[in-house]
Amino acid sequence: MPPYILLALLLGAIYGAFFHMWQGKTGRDLALYLTTGMVGFIVGQVVGGVVGLNLFPIGSLHVFEATLASWGMLLIIRWLKI
């Protein structure tokens, strides 16, 4: 497994954990936010690669784009109150 995939999952999980500390209440919320953070980060990575933006890359990891997508998905999930 390439190192950038592990870093992507780690950063997505960290964003989900931080979001849970800010907005979460239950263990279900923690699982939801961790999953959403990781999925959002991976979606942002793919979109950043397709669009071709290279703002703050770490190797082949599109950190800026993936961070925006991860936090955007976390906010959408919170807004939908799933």
NORWO-V620403 format. One record per run of one state. SS is the DSSP state (a for helix, b for strand, c for the rest). FROM is the first residue (numbers start at 0). TO is the last residue. If there is no record, write none. Layout:
SS/FROM/TO, SS/FROM/TO
//
This chain:
c/0/1, a/2/22, c/23/25, a/26/50, c/51/55, b/56/57, c/58/59, b/60/61, a/62/79, c/80/81
//
